[in-house]
Amino acid sequence: MKDGFDFTFEQSEKISSELARISSQVPCDFMIFMLCFVSGVISMTENKLVDSSMDLAIKVIKLCENIKGHYSIVNQLERSTTSIGANIREGNYAQSKADFISKFQIALKEANETEYWLELFYNADLTSEENVKPIIHDCGVIRRMLIASINTAKSRM
């Protein structure tokens, strides 16, 4: 049982054939998403990733509101953090498994960059440990989920 779903091969085949039957009635990107979900390329983890990356971006935006000056590095932190969620969403509507993996690898790189900027902000005394430590933790959780998703997708290629 994976993320609350336990489909037999026959059930997966039935769902796939039903999706194929209605494919002319729904948008193509939705069909790709559903086929990837049914085949196990996209799981409930990606939904957690979407939510977690949105929460992380909001926390970082709020953190940056309190930092005066240093516009260029504030901008870098905001850009890398918001890029995590944007690439996760793009990956969830990827055109292929390779595209899915590529988008998630970009999100992983952005998560690493985000952690760098957060550490820099703390080390440069632009924010306190109590402000940055929970955000770094959340970023690490997202990074580990991305790694797991990428490894799962690669193992199913």
C-alpha positions as CSV (number, residue, x, y, z in Angstrom):
1,M,0.0,0.0,0.0
2,K,1.5,3.3,-1.1
3,D,0.2,6.7,0.3
4,G,-3.2,5.2,0.9
5,F,-3.7,3.7,-2.5
6,D,-3.5,0.0,-3.2
7,F,-4.4,-0.7,-6.9
8,T,-4.1,-4.2,-8.4
9,F,-2.7,-4.4,-11.9
10,E,-6.3,-5.0,-13.2
11,Q,-7.6,-2.0,-11.4
12,S,-4.8,0.2,-12.8
13,E,-5.6,-1.1,-16.3
14,K,-9.3,-0.4,-15.9
15,I,-8.6,3.2,-14.6
16,S,-6.1,3.8,-17.5
17,S,-8.6,2.6,-20.1
18,E,-11.3,4.8,-18.6
19,L,-9.0,7.8,-18.7
20,A,-8.2,7.0,-22.3
21,R,-11.9,6.8,-23.1
22,I,-12.7,10.2,-21.7
23,S,-9.4,11.8,-22.9
24,S,-11.2,13.8,-25.6
25,Q,-13.4,15.4,-23.0
26,V,-10.7,16.7,-20.6
27,P,-7.6,18.9,-21.0
28,C,-4.4,17.1,-22.0
29,D,-2.4,18.3,-19.0
30,F,-5.0,16.8,-16.7
31,M,-4.8,13.5,-18.5
32,I,-1.0,13.4,-18.2
33,F,-1.3,14.1,-14.5
34,M,-3.9,11.4,-13.9
35,L,-2.0,8.8,-16.0
36,C,1.2,9.6,-14.0
37,F,-0.7,9.4,-10.7
38,V,-2.4,6.1,-11.6
39,S,0.9,4.6,-12.8
40,G,2.6,5.7,-9.6
41,V,5.0,8.3,-11.0
42,I,3.1,11.0,-9.1
43,S,2.0,10.1,-5.6
44,M,0.5,11.8,-2.5
45,T,4.0,12.9,-1.7
46,E,3.8,15.4,-4.6
47,N,0.6,16.9,-3.1
48,K,2.5,17.3,0.2
49,L,5.3,18.9,-1.7
50,V,3.0,21.4,-3.3
51,D,1.5,22.4,0.1
52,S,4.9,22.4,1.9
53,S,6.6,24.4,-0.8
54,M,3.8,27.0,-0.7
55,D,4.1,27.2,3.1
56,L,7.8,27.6,2.8
57,A,7.5,30.4,0.2
58,I,5.0,32.3,2.4
59,K,7.3,32.0,5.5
60,V,10.3,33.3,3.5
61,I,8.3,36.2,2.0
62,K,7.2,37.2,5.5
63,L,10.8,36.9,6.8
64,C,12.1,39.1,4.0
65,E,9.5,41.8,4.8
66,N,11.4,42.4,8.1
67,I,14.9,42.7,6.5
68,K,15.8,46.2,5.6
69,G,18.3,46.9,2.8
70,H,20.2,44.1,1.1
71,Y,17.7,44.1,-1.7
72,S,19.8,41.9,-4.0
73,I,20.2,39.0,-1.6
74,V,16.6,39.3,-0.4
75,N,15.6,39.0,-4.0
76,Q,17.8,36.0,-4.5
77,L,16.2,34.3,-1.4
78,E,12.7,35.0,-2.6
79,R,13.4,33.9,-6.1
80,S,15.0,30.6,-5.1
81,T,12.3,29.8,-2.6
82,T,9.4,30.5,-4.9
83,S,11.1,28.6,-7.7
84,I,10.9,25.4,-5.6
85,G,7.1,25.3,-5.6
86,A,6.9,26.5,-9.2
87,N,9.1,23.6,-10.4
88,I,7.2,21.1,-8.3
89,R,3.9,22.2,-9.9
90,E,5.5,22.1,-13.4
91,G,6.8,18.6,-12.6
92,N,3.3,17.4,-11.6
93,Y,2.1,18.3,-15.1
94,A,5.3,17.0,-16.9
95,Q,5.1,15.7,-20.4
96,S,7.1,12.6,-19.6
97,K,8.9,10.9,-16.7
98,A,12.1,12.4,-17.8
99,D,10.5,15.9,-17.8
100,F,9.1,15.1,-14.3
101,I,12.5,14.1,-13.0
102,S,14.1,17.2,-14.6
103,K,11.6,19.6,-12.9
104,F,12.0,18.0,-9.5
105,Q,15.8,18.1,-9.9
106,I,15.6,21.8,-10.5
107,A,13.4,22.2,-7.5
108,L,16.0,20.3,-5.5
109,K,18.7,22.6,-6.6
110,E,16.6,25.6,-5.7
111,A,16.0,24.1,-2.2
112,N,19.7,23.8,-1.8
113,E,20.2,27.4,-2.9
114,T,17.4,28.6,-0.5
115,E,19.2,26.9,2.4
116,Y,22.4,28.7,1.4
117,W,20.7,32.1,1.4
118,L,19.0,31.4,4.7
119,E,22.3,30.5,6.3
120,L,23.9,33.6,4.9
121,F,21.2,35.8,6.4
122,Y,21.7,34.3,9.8
123,N,25.5,34.4,9.6
124,A,25.5,38.0,8.5
125,D,23.2,38.9,11.4
126,L,20.3,39.9,9.1
127,T,17.9,37.7,11.0
128,S,17.9,35.7,14.2
129,E,18.3,32.0,14.7
130,E,14.8,31.6,16.0
131,N,13.5,33.2,12.7
132,V,15.6,31.2,10.3
133,K,16.0,27.7,12.0
134,P,12.4,26.5,11.4
135,I,12.5,27.7,7.8
136,I,15.8,25.8,7.2
137,H,14.2,22.7,8.8
138,D,11.2,23.0,6.5
139,C,13.4,23.4,3.5
140,G,15.4,20.3,4.5
141,V,12.1,18.3,4.7
142,I,11.1,19.4,1.2
143,R,14.6,18.6,-0.1
144,R,14.3,15.0,1.3
145,M,10.9,14.5,-0.2
146,L,12.2,15.7,-3.5
147,I,15.1,13.3,-3.3
148,A,12.7,10.4,-2.5
149,S,10.4,11.4,-5.4
150,I,13.2,11.6,-7.9
151,N,14.7,8.3,-6.8
152,T,11.2,6.6,-7.1
153,A,10.6,8.1,-10.5
154,K,14.1,7.0,-11.7
155,S,13.5,3.5,-10.4
156,R,10.3,3.2,-12.5
157,M,11.8,4.3,-15.8
